[in-house]
């Protein structure tokens, strides 16, 4: 890993705003952190391209379904260039009506952030299921870490 990015705090805040928008069930808030041509790749592989598409799809999804709440932990922020950084995080979800995280919903987030005119935006956010090759102890450790972060 290379040294932390000079704007580490801003990039972490960008991810936190994404999670907050999700947890508020706001398609507008979720999409507001993306670049105009940003992309979001869901756990199931669905690709959403463009801030407007992300906003419309998220509004529809939030209206049609009961959506779990996210809790996330940033693992690292790494500078690629002056205006590009990658954030790695792990996240878990608490299903509606539940009191605990559902380990089957744990994910790894890879977020590429770009700076444009002094403002950081998400260029790509990819979610990958955190299955850890069936290693129960690794999944249990992640669950404990995410529960502690709640």
N, C-alpha and C positions, 0 to 999 in steps of 0.2 A: 504494500500500500504506500502510496505517496503521501506527502504531508497534507494536512488539512487545507481546505480551500480558504482563501482570505475572507470570503463571504459565507463561511460555514453557517453562521447564525441565520442569515437571510434564506439560505437554501433549506435549512431545517424548518424554518417558519413557513416556507412554501408548501412543504409536505404536510405540516400541521394544518394549514388552511385547507388543503385537499381533504384531510380526514375530518375536519370540522364541518366542511360543506356536506360531506357524505352523511355524517351523523345528524346533521340538521335536515337531511332529506331535501336538499336544495340543488336542483340541477344547475341553476345559475351560479351558485357558489362553487360547486365542483368544477364547472367549466371555466370559471373566472381565473383560475391559476394556470390554465393551459395557454400556450402560444396559439395564435390564430390557426396555424397548421399542425397543432399538437395532436398526439395520438395516445389513445388509452387501450391497452390490451388486457382484457378481463381474464379471470381464472379459467374460463372455458375456451379461451382463444379468440373471442369476439374482438374485432378491431373496430374502434371508433376513431374516425379521422376528422379533425377540425373542431375548433371550439364550439361552433354552432351545432354540429352534429352531437357532440358530447352533451351539450346542454339539453337538447331536445330528447335524446335517448335517456338521460338521467331523469329528467322530469317525468317521462313516461314510466320508467321503471319504478320510481319512487311512488307514483300514483297507483300503479297496478299491483305492487307486491309489498309484503312486509319484509323490510330489508334489515339484516343484522347491523349492529353498531360496531364500528372499527375501534381498535386500540392498536397503536403502533409504537415501535421502538426503532429509532435510527441506529444503524450499525456503523455507518461511515459516510463521509462526504469526501469525495476525491476530485481534485481539479484535473481536467483534461487539457483545457486551454484557458486563457484569460476569461473567456465568456462562456465556457461550457464546464459543467461539473456533473458527476454521477453520485447519486445518493442511493445507498442500500439500506433497506429497512425490513423488519419482520412485522407482521400484523396478525391479529386475531380478530374474531368476530363473536359478538354475543347475540344469539338469535333473539328475535322479539319474544318477550315474555320469559326469557331465561335469565338466570342470575350468574351464570358462568360462561366462560368461553367454550366454544365447540371446537375441539382440536382438529376435527375434519375440515374446518374452514380456515386454518392457519395458512398464511401466504408469505411469500418473499416478494418485496417490491423492489424493482430497479427503476429509478427515476433519473432521466437525463434532463438537466436544467440548462437553460440558455438565458443569457442576459441580453436584453435589447433596450437600448436607451436608458440604462441604469435600473431596469426592472427585471427581476428573475421570473421566468415562466417555465412550465413543464413542456418539454418537447415530446418526450415519450415517457409513459408510465406503464410498466409491464408487471402484471401479477402472475406469480407462479405458485401452484399449490406446494405447501411445505409438507412433504411426506417423508423425507429423510430416509428413503429406501426401506421403510418399514421398521426403522430402529426406534422402538417404543421409548427408550430412555431419552433419546434426543427430542422426540416430540413432547414428552412429559416435561423436560427441562425448558423447552420453549413455552409451553403452557404456563409453567410456574413464573417464568420471567414476564410474560405478558400480563398475567394476573396481578403481579406485583406493580406493574406500570399503570394499572387501572386506577 
